[in-house]
């Protein structure tokens, strides 16, 4: 594992701190909503996804559980990888899906009821 320096970044609309760093040629944006309740995980994910506008960018979300409402809303627009963390949290990695990410409705950060 390399020494990655995570830099704070201002994300409009975010309610938790975001950090950015490079993994090879990929710009990564990361946030942790594992201590937040709804709707904060979705609000922050939608704010961060606005930065995923090309194949060289990814968004990493750390959450206390799989955010089903969020995934139902954007799963067709992004590639999503999941990783279970040793402490029980989940790590989701959202990446650009050509031809689909551009049509994501990222201004609607409410769960379907």
Jmol script that loads the backbone (N, CA, C; Angstrom):
load data "model"
ATOM      1  N   UNK A   1       0.852  -1.185   0.000  1.00  0.00           N
ATOM      2  CA  UNK A   1       0.000   0.000   0.000  1.00  0.00           C
ATOM      3  C   UNK A   1       0.891   1.240   0.000  1.00  0.00           C
ATOM      4  N   UNK A   2       0.594   2.132  -0.891  1.00  0.00           N
ATOM      5  CA  UNK A   2       1.405   3.342  -0.979  1.00  0.00           C
ATOM      6  C   UNK A   2       0.906   4.374   0.023  1.00  0.00           C
ATOM      7  N   UNK A   3       1.735   5.351   0.278  1.00  0.00           N
ATOM      8  CA  UNK A   3       1.340   6.431   1.169  1.00  0.00           C
ATOM      9  C   UNK A   3       0.518   7.433   0.370  1.00  0.00           C
ATOM     10  N   UNK A   4      -0.780   7.379   0.530  1.00  0.00           N
ATOM     11  CA  UNK A   4      -1.673   8.277  -0.187  1.00  0.00           C
ATOM     12  C   UNK A   4      -1.971   9.468   0.712  1.00  0.00           C
ATOM     13  N   UNK A   5      -1.774  10.657   0.164  1.00  0.00           N
ATOM     14  CA  UNK A   5      -2.095  11.870   0.892  1.00  0.00           C
ATOM     15  C   UNK A   5      -3.497  12.306   0.502  1.00  0.00           C
ATOM     16  N   UNK A   6      -4.392  12.297   1.479  1.00  0.00           N
ATOM     17  CA  UNK A   6      -5.768  12.709   1.234  1.00  0.00           C
ATOM     18  C   UNK A   6      -5.897  14.182   1.575  1.00  0.00           C
ATOM     19  N   UNK A   7      -6.344  14.942   0.589  1.00  0.00           N
ATOM     20  CA  UNK A   7      -6.513  16.388   0.760  1.00  0.00           C
ATOM     21  C   UNK A   7      -7.986  16.718   0.923  1.00  0.00           C
ATOM     22  N   UNK A   8      -8.339  17.583   1.884  1.00  0.00           N
ATOM     23  CA  UNK A   8      -9.742  17.999   1.991  1.00  0.00           C
ATOM     24  C   UNK A   8     -10.165  18.764   0.736  1.00  0.00           C
ATOM     25  N   UNK A   9     -11.409  18.591   0.340  1.00  0.00           N
ATOM     26  CA  UNK A   9     -11.934  19.312  -0.826  1.00  0.00           C
ATOM     27  C   UNK A   9     -13.339  19.788  -0.506  1.00  0.00           C
ATOM     28  N   UNK A  10     -13.659  20.966  -0.980  1.00  0.00           N
ATOM     29  CA  UNK A  10     -14.984  21.542  -0.779  1.00  0.00           C
ATOM     30  C   UNK A  10     -15.928  20.996  -1.846  1.00  0.00           C
ATOM     31  N   UNK A  11     -16.993  20.343  -1.408  1.00  0.00           N
ATOM     32  CA  UNK A  11     -18.005  19.804  -2.325  1.00  0.00           C
ATOM     33  C   UNK A  11     -19.315  20.547  -2.044  1.00  0.00           C
ATOM     34  N   UNK A  12     -19.819  21.313  -3.002  1.00  0.00           N
ATOM     35  CA  UNK A  12     -21.072  22.052  -2.776  1.00  0.00           C
ATOM     36  C   UNK A  12     -22.217  21.112  -2.390  1.00  0.00           C
ATOM     37  N   UNK A  13     -22.915  21.447  -1.313  1.00  0.00           N
ATOM     38  CA  UNK A  13     -24.052  20.662  -0.867  1.00  0.00           C
ATOM     39  C   UNK A  13     -23.723  19.533   0.095  1.00  0.00           C
ATOM     40  N   UNK A  14     -22.438  19.272   0.310  1.00  0.00           N
ATOM     41  CA  UNK A  14     -22.034  18.176   1.194  1.00  0.00           C
ATOM     42  C   UNK A  14     -22.247  18.549   2.655  1.00  0.00           C
ATOM     43  N   UNK A  15     -22.569  17.531   3.481  1.00  0.00           N
ATOM     44  CA  UNK A  15     -22.750  17.762   4.909  1.00  0.00           C
ATOM     45  C   UNK A  15     -21.684  17.056   5.739  1.00  0.00           C
ATOM     46  N   UNK A  16     -20.779  16.333   5.076  1.00  0.00           N
ATOM     47  CA  UNK A  16     -19.653  15.676   5.742  1.00  0.00           C
ATOM     48  C   UNK A  16     -18.379  16.069   4.993  1.00  0.00           C
ATOM     49  N   UNK A  17     -17.220  15.900   5.631  1.00  0.00           N
ATOM     50  CA  UNK A  17     -15.967  16.219   4.933  1.00  0.00           C
ATOM     51  C   UNK A  17     -15.723  15.279   3.748  1.00  0.00           C
ATOM     52  N   UNK A  18     -15.211  15.838   2.675  1.00  0.00           N
ATOM     53  CA  UNK A  18     -14.781  15.074   1.502  1.00  0.00           C
ATOM     54  C   UNK A  18     -13.278  15.213   1.377  1.00  0.00           C
ATOM     55  N   UNK A  19     -12.647  14.178   0.849  1.00  0.00           N
ATOM     56  CA  UNK A  19     -11.204  14.180   0.618  1.00  0.00           C
ATOM     57  C   UNK A  19     -10.953  13.725  -0.806  1.00  0.00           C
ATOM     58  N   UNK A  20      -9.832  14.151  -1.357  1.00  0.00           N
ATOM     59  CA  UNK A  20      -9.459  13.728  -2.696  1.00  0.00           C
ATOM     60  C   UNK A  20      -8.013  13.263  -2.694  1.00  0.00           C
ATOM     61  N   UNK A  21      -7.727  12.309  -3.561  1.00  0.00           N
ATOM     62  CA  UNK A  21      -6.375  11.781  -3.719  1.00  0.00           C
ATOM     63  C   UNK A  21      -6.291  11.071  -5.061  1.00  0.00           C
ATOM     64  N   UNK A  22      -5.073  10.728  -5.457  1.00  0.00           N
ATOM     65  CA  UNK A  22      -4.842  10.050  -6.733  1.00  0.00           C
ATOM     66  C   UNK A  22      -4.512   8.593  -6.480  1.00  0.00           C
ATOM     67  N   UNK A  23      -5.100   7.710  -7.285  1.00  0.00           N
ATOM     68  CA  UNK A  23      -4.712   6.295  -7.358  1.00  0.00           C
ATOM     69  C   UNK A  23      -4.262   6.081  -8.789  1.00  0.00           C
ATOM     70  N   UNK A  24      -2.957   6.100  -9.007  1.00  0.00           N
ATOM     71  CA  UNK A  24      -2.447   6.049 -10.382  1.00  0.00           C
ATOM     72  C   UNK A  24      -2.890   7.303 -11.107  1.00  0.00           C
ATOM     73  N   UNK A  25      -3.591   7.117 -12.225  1.00  0.00           N
ATOM     74  CA  UNK A  25      -4.087   8.259 -13.002  1.00  0.00           C
ATOM     75  C   UNK A  25      -5.513   8.650 -12.607  1.00  0.00           C
ATOM     76  N   UNK A  26      -6.088   7.956 -11.650  1.00  0.00           N
ATOM     77  CA  UNK A  26      -7.486   8.191 -11.265  1.00  0.00           C
ATOM     78  C   UNK A  26      -7.595   9.161 -10.096  1.00  0.00           C
ATOM     79  N   UNK A  27      -8.437  10.176 -10.265  1.00  0.00           N
ATOM     80  CA  UNK A  27      -8.742  11.114  -9.187  1.00  0.00           C
ATOM     81  C   UNK A  27      -9.872  10.506  -8.369  1.00  0.00           C
ATOM     82  N   UNK A  28      -9.645  10.348  -7.057  1.00  0.00           N
ATOM     83  CA  UNK A  28     -10.632   9.733  -6.184  1.00  0.00           C
ATOM     84  C   UNK A  28     -11.180  10.779  -5.227  1.00  0.00           C
ATOM     85  N   UNK A  29     -12.499  10.769  -5.062  1.00  0.00           N
ATOM     86  CA  UNK A  29     -13.177  11.609  -4.082  1.00  0.00           C
ATOM     87  C   UNK A  29     -13.769  10.658  -3.057  1.00  0.00           C
ATOM     88  N   UNK A  30     -13.585  10.951  -1.765  1.00  0.00           N
ATOM     89  CA  UNK A  30     -14.009  10.013  -0.730  1.00  0.00           C
ATOM     90  C   UNK A  30     -14.733  10.736   0.395  1.00  0.00           C
ATOM     91  N   UNK A  31     -15.757  10.073   0.943  1.00  0.00           N
ATOM     92  CA  UNK A  31     -16.471  10.602   2.104  1.00  0.00           C
ATOM     93  C   UNK A  31     -16.974   9.447   2.954  1.00  0.00           C
ATOM     94  N   UNK A  32     -17.277   9.755   4.208  1.00  0.00           N
ATOM     95  CA  UNK A  32     -17.727   8.740   5.164  1.00  0.00           C
ATOM     96  C   UNK A  32     -19.029   9.210   5.808  1.00  0.00           C
ATOM     97  N   UNK A  33     -20.114   8.467   5.541  1.00  0.00           N
ATOM     98  CA  UNK A  33     -21.404   8.777   6.160  1.00  0.00           C
ATOM     99  C   UNK A  33     -21.831   7.647   7.093  1.00  0.00           C
ATOM    100  N   UNK A  34     -20.868   6.878   7.582  1.00  0.00           N
ATOM    101  CA  UNK A  34     -21.199   5.722   8.414  1.00  0.00           C
ATOM    102  C   UNK A  34     -21.807   6.110   9.769  1.00  0.00           C
ATOM    103  N   UNK A  35     -21.650   7.353  10.178  1.00  0.00           N
ATOM    104  CA  UNK A  35     -22.241   7.800  11.443  1.00  0.00           C
ATOM    105  C   UNK A  35     -23.439   8.710  11.212  1.00  0.00           C
ATOM    106  N   UNK A  36     -23.918   8.773   9.981  1.00  0.00           N
ATOM    107  CA  UNK A  36     -25.030   9.649   9.616  1.00  0.00           C
ATOM    108  C   UNK A  36     -26.303   8.843   9.368  1.00  0.00           C
ATOM    109  N   UNK A  37     -27.428   9.488   9.590  1.00  0.00           N
ATOM    110  CA  UNK A  37     -28.715   8.885   9.255  1.00  0.00           C
ATOM    111  C   UNK A  37     -29.270   9.506   7.987  1.00  0.00           C
ATOM    112  N   UNK A  38     -30.326   8.909   7.462  1.00  0.00           N
ATOM    113  CA  UNK A  38     -30.951   9.446   6.253  1.00  0.00           C
ATOM    114  C   UNK A  38     -31.418  10.877   6.496  1.00  0.00           C
ATOM    115  N   UNK A  39     -31.334  11.740   5.516  1.00  0.00           N
ATOM    116  CA  UNK A  39     -30.961  11.473   4.126  1.00  0.00           C
ATOM    117  C   UNK A  39     -29.499  11.765   3.813  1.00  0.00           C
ATOM    118  N   UNK A  40     -28.656  11.953   4.850  1.00  0.00           N
ATOM    119  CA  UNK A  40     -27.279  12.404   4.607  1.00  0.00           C
ATOM    120  C   UNK A  40     -26.458  11.508   3.674  1.00  0.00           C
ATOM    121  N   UNK A  41     -26.523  10.182   3.784  1.00  0.00           N
ATOM    122  CA  UNK A  41     -25.734   9.387   2.829  1.00  0.00           C
ATOM    123  C   UNK A  41     -26.094   9.694   1.375  1.00  0.00           C
ATOM    124  N   UNK A  42     -27.392   9.793   1.079  1.00  0.00           N
ATOM    125  CA  UNK A  42     -27.789  10.078  -0.306  1.00  0.00           C
ATOM    126  C   UNK A  42     -27.420  11.500  -0.711  1.00  0.00           C
ATOM    127  N   UNK A  43     -27.648  12.462   0.170  1.00  0.00           N
ATOM    128  CA  UNK A  43     -27.329  13.859  -0.134  1.00  0.00           C
ATOM    129  C   UNK A  43     -25.848  13.988  -0.494  1.00  0.00           C
ATOM    130  N   UNK A  44     -24.982  13.374   0.295  1.00  0.00           N
ATOM    131  CA  UNK A  44     -23.543  13.482   0.055  1.00  0.00           C
ATOM    132  C   UNK A  44     -23.107  12.695  -1.174  1.00  0.00           C
ATOM    133  N   UNK A  45     -23.703  11.536  -1.383  1.00  0.00           N
ATOM    134  CA  UNK A  45     -23.368  10.761  -2.584  1.00  0.00           C
ATOM    135  C   UNK A  45     -23.747  11.539  -3.836  1.00  0.00           C
ATOM    136  N   UNK A  46     -24.930  12.121  -3.846  1.00  0.00           N
ATOM    137  CA  UNK A  46     -25.364  12.883  -5.020  1.00  0.00           C
ATOM    138  C   UNK A  46     -24.448  14.088  -5.258  1.00  0.00           C
ATOM    139  N   UNK A  47     -24.024  14.747  -4.190  1.00  0.00           N
ATOM    140  CA  UNK A  47     -23.112  15.885  -4.333  1.00  0.00           C
ATOM    141  C   UNK A  47     -21.774  15.422  -4.914  1.00  0.00           C
ATOM    142  N   UNK A  48     -21.257  14.301  -4.411  1.00  0.00           N
ATOM    143  CA  UNK A  48     -19.971  13.797  -4.894  1.00  0.00           C
ATOM    144  C   UNK A  48     -20.029  13.249  -6.307  1.00  0.00           C
ATOM    145  N   UNK A  49     -21.150  12.621  -6.664  1.00  0.00           N
ATOM    146  CA  UNK A  49     -21.272  12.040  -8.006  1.00  0.00           C
ATOM    147  C   UNK A  49     -21.219  13.089  -9.110  1.00  0.00           C
ATOM    148  N   UNK A  50     -21.521  14.325  -8.778  1.00  0.00           N
ATOM    149  CA  UNK A  50     -21.450  15.403  -9.775  1.00  0.00           C
ATOM    150  C   UNK A  50     -20.015  15.593 -10.288  1.00  0.00           C
ATOM    151  N   UNK A  51     -19.036  15.111  -9.531  1.00  0.00           N
ATOM    152  CA  UNK A  51     -17.634  15.250  -9.931  1.00  0.00           C
ATOM    153  C   UNK A  51     -17.153  14.067 -10.780  1.00  0.00           C
ATOM    154  N   UNK A  52     -17.962  13.023 -10.889  1.00  0.00           N
ATOM    155  CA  UNK A  52     -17.556  11.832 -11.638  1.00  0.00           C
ATOM    156  C   UNK A  52     -18.034  12.006 -13.076  1.00  0.00           C
ATOM    157  N   UNK A  53     -17.227  12.741 -13.843  1.00  0.00           N
ATOM    158  CA  UNK A  53     -17.617  13.106 -15.202  1.00  0.00           C
ATOM    159  C   UNK A  53     -16.694  12.523 -16.263  1.00  0.00           C
ATOM    160  N   UNK A  54     -15.935  11.505 -15.878  1.00  0.00           N
ATOM    161  CA  UNK A  54     -15.055  10.859 -16.844  1.00  0.00           C
ATOM    162  C   UNK A  54     -14.473   9.587 -16.253  1.00  0.00           C
ATOM    163  N   UNK A  55     -13.887   8.744 -17.093  1.00  0.00           N
ATOM    164  CA  UNK A  55     -13.369   7.453 -16.637  1.00  0.00           C
ATOM    165  C   UNK A  55     -12.158   7.554 -15.717  1.00  0.00           C
ATOM    166  N   UNK A  56     -11.598   8.745 -15.569  1.00  0.00           N
ATOM    167  CA  UNK A  56     -10.420   8.934 -14.724  1.00  0.00           C
ATOM    168  C   UNK A  56     -10.792   9.434 -13.324  1.00  0.00           C
ATOM    169  N   UNK A  57     -12.072   9.296 -12.945  1.00  0.00           N
ATOM    170  CA  UNK A  57     -12.528   9.758 -11.625  1.00  0.00           C
ATOM    171  C   UNK A  57     -13.408   8.698 -10.973  1.00  0.00           C
ATOM    172  N   UNK A  58     -13.311   8.615  -9.627  1.00  0.00           N
ATOM    173  CA  UNK A  58     -14.127   7.679  -8.858  1.00  0.00           C
ATOM    174  C   UNK A  58     -14.605   8.362  -7.587  1.00  0.00           C
ATOM    175  N   UNK A  59     -15.724   7.860  -7.061  1.00  0.00           N
ATOM    176  CA  UNK A  59     -16.242   8.333  -5.780  1.00  0.00           C
ATOM    177  C   UNK A  59     -16.278   7.150  -4.832  1.00  0.00           C
ATOM    178  N   UNK A  60     -15.675   7.316  -3.648  1.00  0.00           N
ATOM    179  CA  UNK A  60     -15.676   6.274  -2.617  1.00  0.00           C
ATOM    180  C   UNK A  60     -16.565   6.732  -1.476  1.00  0.00           C
ATOM    181  N   UNK A  61     -17.537   5.888  -1.141  1.00  0.00           N
ATOM    182  CA  UNK A  61     -18.473   6.161  -0.054  1.00  0.00           C
ATOM    183  C   UNK A  61     -18.282   5.091   1.013  1.00  0.00           C
ATOM    184  N   UNK A  62     -18.068   5.512   2.253  1.00  0.00           N
ATOM    185  CA  UNK A  62     -18.021   4.592   3.389  1.00  0.00           C
ATOM    186  C   UNK A  62     -19.345   4.792   4.129  1.00  0.00           C
ATOM    187  N   UNK A  63     -20.078   3.712   4.351  1.00  0.00           N
ATOM    188  CA  UNK A  63     -21.377   3.836   5.006  1.00  0.00           C
ATOM    189  C   UNK A  63     -21.573   2.676   5.972  1.00  0.00           C
ATOM    190  N   UNK A  64     -22.530   2.816   6.891  1.00  0.00           N
ATOM    191  CA  UNK A  64     -22.779   1.775   7.883  1.00  0.00           C
ATOM    192  C   UNK A  64     -23.536   0.589   7.291  1.00  0.00           C
ATOM    193  N   UNK A  65     -24.208   0.790   6.160  1.00  0.00           N
ATOM    194  CA  UNK A  65     -24.922  -0.291   5.480  1.00  0.00           C
ATOM    195  C   UNK A  65     -25.071   0.069   4.009  1.00  0.00           C
ATOM    196  N   UNK A  66     -25.501  -0.892   3.235  1.00  0.00           N
ATOM    197  CA  UNK A  66     -25.715  -0.655   1.813  1.00  0.00           C
ATOM    198  C   UNK A  66     -26.888   0.312   1.647  1.00  0.00           C
ATOM    199  N   UNK A  67     -26.674   1.452   0.975  1.00  0.00           N
ATOM    200  CA  UNK A  67     -27.723   2.461   0.820  1.00  0.00           C
ATOM    201  C   UNK A  67     -28.676   2.104  -0.329  1.00  0.00           C
ATOM    202  N   UNK A  68     -29.668   1.274  -0.036  1.00  0.00           N
ATOM    203  CA  UNK A  68     -30.535   0.731  -1.077  1.00  0.00           C
ATOM    204  C   UNK A  68     -31.281   1.814  -1.864  1.00  0.00           C
ATOM    205  N   UNK A  69     -31.760   2.858  -1.188  1.00  0.00           N
ATOM    206  CA  UNK A  69     -32.469   3.930  -1.893  1.00  0.00           C
ATOM    207  C   UNK A  69     -31.569   4.632  -2.892  1.00  0.00           C
ATOM    208  N   UNK A  70     -30.344   4.890  -2.497  1.00  0.00           N
ATOM    209  CA  UNK A  70     -29.379   5.522  -3.386  1.00  0.00           C
ATOM    210  C   UNK A  70     -29.076   4.612  -4.568  1.00  0.00           C
ATOM    211  N   UNK A  71     -28.802   3.353  -4.294  1.00  0.00           N
ATOM    212  CA  UNK A  71     -28.435   2.429  -5.365  1.00  0.00           C
ATOM    213  C   UNK A  71     -29.566   2.270  -6.365  1.00  0.00           C
ATOM    214  N   UNK A  72     -30.804   2.192  -5.896  1.00  0.00           N
ATOM    215  CA  UNK A  72     -31.942   2.068  -6.798  1.00  0.00           C
ATOM    216  C   UNK A  72     -32.041   3.285  -7.722  1.00  0.00           C
ATOM    217  N   UNK A  73     -31.663   4.434  -7.202  1.00  0.00           N
ATOM    218  CA  UNK A  73     -31.781   5.678  -7.961  1.00  0.00           C
ATOM    219  C   UNK A  73     -30.693   5.835  -9.028  1.00  0.00           C
ATOM    220  N   UNK A  74     -29.481   5.371  -8.754  1.00  0.00           N
ATOM    221  CA  UNK A  74     -28.364   5.689  -9.669  1.00  0.00           C
ATOM    222  C   UNK A  74     -27.643   4.462 -10.233  1.00  0.00           C
ATOM    223  N   UNK A  75     -28.086   3.250  -9.931  1.00  0.00           N
ATOM    224  CA  UNK A  75     -27.331   2.064 -10.346  1.00  0.00           C
ATOM    225  C   UNK A  75     -27.205   1.922 -11.859  1.00  0.00           C
ATOM    226  N   UNK A  76     -28.147   2.468 -12.621  1.00  0.00           N
ATOM    227  CA  UNK A  76     -28.046   2.381 -14.079  1.00  0.00           C
ATOM    228  C   UNK A  76     -27.065   3.401 -14.646  1.00  0.00           C
ATOM    229  N   UNK A  77     -26.691   4.391 -13.840  1.00  0.00           N
ATOM    230  CA  UNK A  77     -25.858   5.480 -14.328  1.00  0.00           C
ATOM    231  C   UNK A  77     -24.376   5.346 -13.999  1.00  0.00           C
ATOM    232  N   UNK A  78     -24.023   4.464 -13.081  1.00  0.00           N
ATOM    233  CA  UNK A  78     -22.627   4.337 -12.653  1.00  0.00           C
ATOM    234  C   UNK A  78     -22.269   2.869 -12.461  1.00  0.00           C
ATOM    235  N   UNK A  79     -20.996   2.556 -12.643  1.00  0.00           N
ATOM    236  CA  UNK A  79     -20.481   1.249 -12.236  1.00  0.00           C
ATOM    237  C   UNK A  79     -20.283   1.330 -10.726  1.00  0.00           C
ATOM    238  N   UNK A  80     -20.700   0.293 -10.012  1.00  0.00           N
ATOM    239  CA  UNK A  80     -20.628   0.319  -8.552  1.00  0.00           C
ATOM    240  C   UNK A  80     -19.976  -0.956  -8.054  1.00  0.00           C
ATOM    241  N   UNK A  81     -18.876  -0.798  -7.317  1.00  0.00           N
ATOM    242  CA  UNK A  81     -18.197  -1.938  -6.697  1.00  0.00           C
ATOM    243  C   UNK A  81     -18.425  -1.843  -5.194  1.00  0.00           C
ATOM    244  N   UNK A  82     -18.586  -2.993  -4.558  1.00  0.00           N
ATOM    245  CA  UNK A  82     -18.814  -3.042  -3.111  1.00  0.00           C
ATOM    246  C   UNK A  82     -17.684  -3.794  -2.431  1.00  0.00           C
ATOM    247  N   UNK A  83     -17.369  -3.345  -1.226  1.00  0.00           N
ATOM    248  CA  UNK A  83     -16.342  -4.017  -0.423  1.00  0.00           C
ATOM    249  C   UNK A  83     -16.785  -3.962   1.037  1.00  0.00           C
ATOM    250  N   UNK A  84     -16.839  -5.116   1.685  1.00  0.00           N
ATOM    251  CA  UNK A  84     -17.147  -5.153   3.107  1.00  0.00           C
ATOM    252  C   UNK A  84     -15.877  -4.839   3.883  1.00  0.00           C
ATOM    253  N   UNK A  85     -15.952  -3.888   4.793  1.00  0.00           N
ATOM    254  CA  UNK A  85     -14.794  -3.518   5.595  1.00  0.00           C
ATOM    255  C   UNK A  85     -14.746  -4.378   6.858  1.00  0.00           C
ATOM    256  N   UNK A  86     -13.559  -4.578   7.432  1.00  0.00           N
ATOM    257  CA  UNK A  86     -13.413  -5.443   8.607  1.00  0.00           C
ATOM    258  C   UNK A  86     -14.257  -5.014   9.804  1.00  0.00           C
ATOM    259  N   UNK A  87     -14.567  -3.714   9.903  1.00  0.00           N
ATOM    260  CA  UNK A  87     -15.337  -3.221  11.053  1.00  0.00           C
ATOM    261  C   UNK A  87     -16.849  -3.280  10.829  1.00  0.00           C
ATOM    262  N   UNK A  88     -17.281  -3.884   9.726  1.00  0.00           N
ATOM    263  CA  UNK A  88     -18.703  -4.041   9.470  1.00  0.00           C
ATOM    264  C   UNK A  88     -19.300  -2.976   8.562  1.00  0.00           C
ATOM    265  N   UNK A  89     -18.552  -1.914   8.301  1.00  0.00           N
ATOM    266  CA  UNK A  89     -19.050  -0.887   7.383  1.00  0.00           C
ATOM    267  C   UNK A  89     -18.921  -1.394   5.948  1.00  0.00           C
ATOM    268  N   UNK A  90     -19.496  -0.664   5.017  1.00  0.00           N
ATOM    269  CA  UNK A  90     -19.404  -1.020   3.606  1.00  0.00           C
ATOM    270  C   UNK A  90     -18.742   0.124   2.844  1.00  0.00           C
ATOM    271  N   UNK A  91     -17.940  -0.251   1.868  1.00  0.00           N
ATOM    272  CA  UNK A  91     -17.269   0.720   1.006  1.00  0.00           C
ATOM    273  C   UNK A  91     -17.848   0.538  -0.391  1.00  0.00           C
ATOM    274  N   UNK A  92     -18.378   1.599  -0.941  1.00  0.00           N
ATOM    275  CA  UNK A  92     -18.907   1.582  -2.296  1.00  0.00           C
ATOM    276  C   UNK A  92     -18.030   2.460  -3.168  1.00  0.00           C
ATOM    277  N   UNK A  93     -17.701   1.951  -4.337  1.00  0.00           N
ATOM    278  CA  UNK A  93     -16.859   2.699  -5.268  1.00  0.00           C
ATOM    279  C   UNK A  93     -17.675   2.922  -6.541  1.00  0.00           C
ATOM    280  N   UNK A  94     -17.981   4.185  -6.799  1.00  0.00           N
ATOM    281  CA  UNK A  94     -18.769   4.562  -7.969  1.00  0.00           C
ATOM    282  C   UNK A  94     -17.813   5.050  -9.050  1.00  0.00           C
ATOM    283  N   UNK A  95     -17.976   4.527 -10.252  1.00  0.00           N
ATOM    284  CA  UNK A  95     -17.153   4.999 -11.357  1.00  0.00           C
ATOM    285  C   UNK A  95     -18.029   5.295 -12.569  1.00  0.00           C
ATOM    286  N   UNK A  96     -17.467   6.045 -13.458  1.00  0.00           N
ATOM    287  CA  UNK A  96     -18.132   6.561 -14.649  1.00  0.00           C
ATOM    288  C   UNK A  96     -18.569   5.431 -15.579  1.00  0.00           C
ATOM    289  N   UNK A  97     -19.778   5.540 -16.069  1.00  0.00           N
ATOM    290  CA  UNK A  97     -20.302   4.596 -17.062  1.00  0.00           C
ATOM    291  C   UNK A  97     -20.595   5.410 -18.323  1.00  0.00           C
ATOM    292  N   UNK A  98     -19.760   5.270 -19.362  1.00  0.00           N
ATOM    293  CA  UNK A  98     -19.936   6.078 -20.574  1.00  0.00           C
ATOM    294  C   UNK A  98     -21.348   5.958 -21.140  1.00  0.00           C
ATOM    295  N   UNK A  99     -21.921   7.104 -21.481  1.00  0.00           N
ATOM    296  CA  UNK A  99     -23.243   7.136 -22.070  1.00  0.00           C
ATOM    297  C   UNK A  99     -24.375   7.051 -21.065  1.00  0.00           C
ATOM    298  N   UNK A 100     -24.077   6.764 -19.801  1.00  0.00           N
ATOM    299  CA  UNK A 100     -25.126   6.630 -18.793  1.00  0.00           C
ATOM    300  C   UNK A 100     -24.958   7.632 -17.658  1.00  0.00           C
ATOM    301  N   UNK A 101     -23.705   7.898 -17.261  1.00  0.00           N
ATOM    302  CA  UNK A 101     -23.475   8.808 -16.139  1.00  0.00           C
ATOM    303  C   UNK A 101     -23.988  10.215 -16.443  1.00  0.00           C
ATOM    304  N   UNK A 102     -23.924  10.610 -17.726  1.00  0.00           N
ATOM    305  CA  UNK A 102     -24.351  11.952 -18.092  1.00  0.00           C
ATOM    306  C   UNK A 102     -25.843  12.168 -17.843  1.00  0.00           C
ATOM    307  N   UNK A 103     -26.625  11.102 -17.833  1.00  0.00           N
ATOM    308  CA  UNK A 103     -28.075  11.258 -17.675  1.00  0.00           C
ATOM    309  C   UNK A 103     -28.553  11.031 -16.244  1.00  0.00           C
ATOM    310  N   UNK A 104     -27.636  10.893 -15.292  1.00  0.00           N
ATOM    311  CA  UNK A 104     -28.029  10.723 -13.900  1.00  0.00           C
ATOM    312  C   UNK A 104     -28.725  11.970 -13.389  1.00  0.00           C
ATOM    313  N   UNK A 105     -29.798  11.780 -12.641  1.00  0.00           N
ATOM    314  CA  UNK A 105     -30.539  12.901 -12.051  1.00  0.00           C
ATOM    315  C   UNK A 105     -29.986  13.155 -10.646  1.00  0.00           C
ATOM    316  N   UNK A 106     -28.940  13.959 -10.564  1.00  0.00           N
ATOM    317  CA  UNK A 106     -28.218  14.159  -9.305  1.00  0.00           C
ATOM    318  C   UNK A 106     -28.759  15.306  -8.471  1.00  0.00           C
ATOM    319  N   UNK A 107     -29.748  16.011  -8.946  1.00  0.00           N
ATOM    320  CA  UNK A 107     -30.318  17.086  -8.144  1.00  0.00           C
ATOM    321  C   UNK A 107     -31.459  16.588  -7.267  1.00  0.00           C
ATOM    322  N   UNK A 108     -31.906  15.364  -7.501  1.00  0.00           N
ATOM    323  CA  UNK A 108     -32.995  14.780  -6.708  1.00  0.00           C
ATOM    324  C   UNK A 108     -32.384  13.840  -5.672  1.00  0.00           C
ATOM    325  N   UNK A 109     -32.132  14.362  -4.479  1.00  0.00           N
ATOM    326  CA  UNK A 109     -31.462  13.570  -3.455  1.00  0.00           C
ATOM    327  C   UNK A 109     -32.428  13.033  -2.413  1.00  0.00           C
ATOM    328  N   UNK A 110     -33.644  12.764  -2.822  1.00  0.00           N
ATOM    329  CA  UNK A 110     -34.636  12.190  -1.917  1.00  0.00           C
ATOM    330  C   UNK A 110     -34.926  10.738  -2.321  1.00  0.00           C
ATOM    331  N   UNK A 111     -35.152   9.897  -1.350  1.00  0.00           N
ATOM    332  CA  UNK A 111     -35.500   8.507  -1.622  1.00  0.00           C
ATOM    333  C   UNK A 111     -36.908   8.441  -2.201  1.00  0.00           C
ATOM    334  N   UNK A 112     -37.100   7.473  -3.081  1.00  0.00           N
ATOM    335  CA  UNK A 112     -38.441   7.224  -3.595  1.00  0.00           C
ATOM    336  C   UNK A 112     -39.267   6.638  -2.467  1.00  0.00           C
ATOM    337  N   UNK A 113     -40.467   7.126  -2.272  1.00  0.00           N
ATOM    338  CA  UNK A 113     -41.257   6.692  -1.141  1.00  0.00           C
ATOM    339  C   UNK A 113     -42.355   5.738  -1.470  1.00  0.00           C
TER     340      UNK A 113
END
end "model"
wireframe off; spacefill off
backbone 0.3
color backbone group
